[in-house]
Amino acid sequence: MTTALITGSTSGIGAAFARRLASDGHNLVLVARDTERLQEQATELHDRHGIEAEVLTADLSTDGGIEAVEKRLGDRRNAVDLLINNAGFGNKGRYLEVSLADELTMLKVHCEAVLRLTSAATEAMRERGRGGVVNVASVAAFVPRGTYGASKAWVVQFTQGAAKDLAGSGVRLMALCPGFVRTEFHERAGMGTSNIPGWMWLDADKLVTVALGDLSRGKTVSIPDPRYKALMGVVKVTPRALLGGVTSRTGRKYGPQ
């Protein structure tokens, strides 16, 4: 049985990955900040699917938290075959309305942690000649929408570049770019969602199914829904100057408040 390590595993997309991978027979290393929730999740997945679920409490906004997960990923005796870099969050407010400390914390989690954990995982995977990494980004990566979008754009660019450099090694890397997903993400950030049209919402379990299929097919970027694929197609051909104004107005109208 192979082993998958999932950051931010106790809710949302991370929890959906955990459910799906456990049902497919993978052992899990579950990573999040809340030990009690991790233990409850591990027990439930073990009892339901008969897999081994290891708990690793770590705050990826701290060096100590990142180092703990790096160490686990580098353990050659208990190899991790699939890494899901899912941990992340959003800040409520526009640029300069959010404190610099909060912006830097976001970059720590979305960029530094992703870089360090991907590096720890792929180094070990390359030695074995097999493995996979899914870095959860967002369709916000493709539009100019503040620090969140910028950090997710970094995730996409980094993942694509690393995938190219590791081509032929047996290690696959993919950036997953969903749109709005019904999770705790917006609630935790204090963002209202009542103004977001129903058609824009995605189901986390269906999203994970598409993502794993795209990873198996060797895609380096996955936009797991036809509606968002169409929207991103329009984005690609829209001049950046015009796009900035449109996304700013659209964000104020439909985005989390």
N, C-alpha and C positions, 0 to 999 in steps of 0.2 A: 504494500500500500504506500502511495506517495503522500507527501506532507505539504500542506499549504499554510503559509503565514499570512494573516490578514490584519492590517492595522485599522483602527476604528471599526472593530468587528461587531460591537454591541447594538448598532442601530443602522437603519437606512441601507445603503448599498452594501456596506460591509457585512451586515447581518444577512442580506440576501445572498451574497457570495458564500458565507459560512453555511447557510442552509443547503444551497445547491451542491457545494463541494462535499459536504458531509453525506448528502443523499447519494452522491456518486461514489462514495467509499473512500474519500481522502481523509487521512488524519489531519488535524488542524492545530495551529498555534494561534491563539486568539489574543490580540493586543489591543488594549484600551486603557483609559485612566481609572475606571471604576472597577475595583476588584470584585465587589459583590455581584455586579451585573455580569462580569466575565465568568465567575464561577457558576452562576445560574445558567448562563448560555452554554457553557461547557457541559454541564450535567444534562441539560435537555438534549443537546446534540448527541452526546454519548448514549443516552438511554434510548433515543429514537432510532439512531442509525448504527449503533455498535462500533463507532469509530473512537479513536483516542483524541481527546481535545485538551491540549495544554494551555494553561493560562499564563500570560505575561503582562503584568501591570506596568505601563510605561507612559509617561507624558512626553510626547514628541516635540513639545515646545522647549524642552530642556536638553542640555548635552547628556545628562545622565540617562534620560529616557531613550534617546537615540542610541547611545552606547550599549544599553542593555539589549536592544533589538539587533544592533549590529553583531553583537557577540553571539546571539542565538542563530542568526543567519550564517555566521561563519563556522558553526559547529559541524565539522566534517563527519562526525560519528552519528549525528542525528540530522541528516541533510534535509533542507527545505527545497522542494522541487518547484514550488510556485509561490511567488510573492505578490500580494495584492496591496499596493500602497494606496489606501483609501482614506486615511485620516485627514481631516480638513475642516474648515469652518469659514463662516463669512462674518464680516463686520458691518453693522448698520451705520449708514451714513456715507456721504460723498467724501472725496479727497479733501483733506484739511479739517473735516468734521470728525474724523477718527483720529485718535491719539497716535503719535508716532510709535509709541511702545506697542500698541495693538497691531499696527501695520508690520512692524518688525517681527512680531510673534507669528503673524500669518506667513511671512516669508520663511521663517524658521521651519514651520510645519510643512508648507506646500513645496518649498524648494530645497532647503538644506537637508531636511530629513529624507526627502525623496532621493536626492543625490546620494547621500551616504548609505541608505538602506539598499538602493538599487546596486550600488557599487559592491557592498558586502555580499549581496545575494549572487550577483552575476559572476563575481570572482570565483566563488565556490562552484557555481553551476558550470562555468566554462571548463573547470578542471574535470568535471564528470562528463562533459559533452552533451548536457541536456538541461532543460529548465525553462521557466517562463516568468515574466514580470508584467503585471498590469498596473500602470500608473493612472489613477483616476484623475482626470482633468475636468473639462467642462466645455460646452459650446461657447461659454464666455471667453474662451481662449482666442476666438476668432474675431472678436469685436472690441473696440476700445472702450472699456468700461472699468477703469480704476484698477486698484491694486489687486483685487481678486482675479479679474480677467488677465492682468499682466502676469500674475504668478502661475495661472493655469496655462498661459501661452508658453511660459518657460518650460512647464512640464511636457507639453507637446513637442516643442523643439528639442529638448534634451532627449526625450524618449526616441524620437525619430533618428537623431544623430547617433545615439548609443546602439540602436538596432542595426544601423548601417555598419558601424564599426565592428559589431559582433556577428555579422552575417557569416554563415558557414560554421559557426562554433557549436551549433545545436541549441543555443539560447535565444529565445524569442522575447521581444519586448513590444508592448503595445500601450498607447495612450487611449484611455476610454473617455469619450467626450459626450456625456449625456446633457439633456436640457433639464427642465424642472422635474424633480422626482419627489414623490410623496414620502418624505422622511422627517426626522426631527431637526434637520439642518436649519430651516428658516425660524422655527420656534426658538431654538437655542440662541439664535442671533437677535431675537426680538423683532423679527421681520413679519409683518402681516402678509398674507397671501390671497386674501379674498378678491383682489383685483386681477388675479392671473386667470386668463380664460381656461376653461376645462380641457380644451384640446391640447394645451401645452404640457399637461402633466403626463409623466411616464410611470409605469409600474416597475418597481425595483427588481422583482423576480424575473419578469420578461426581459428587462434590460440585461441582467446577468446572463441569461441564456444566449442572447445575441452576442454579448461580449466574449463569452467563452468560445462560441463558434467562430468569431472573427479571429481570436487568438490562434485557434487550431488551424485556420487557413493562412496564417502568416501575415495578417494585416498589422501595420504599425500604428494606425489610427482607426478607431472605431467610433462612429456616430450611430448609436443603436436605435434609430427610428427614422422611417422615411420622411416624416414631416420635418424633422430637424435637418436631415440631409438636404432636403429641398431648400430650406431657409439658408443653410450654409453655402449652397450653390449660388444663391442670390448675393450673399455677402461677398463671395470671391470676386464677382464682377462689378461690385459697387465701389466707386472711388472712395478712398479712405477719408477724405475731407467731408464728403457727404455722409458717409457711414457714421462718422463720429457724432454728427448732429442728430441723425436718425436714431442711433442707439441711445443717446442721452435722453431724447424725448420719449422714446419707447420705454426705456428703463423707468422713467418717472411715472409713466402711465400704467405699465403692466408689471414692472419689477417689484420685488419685495420692498415694502415701505417701513 
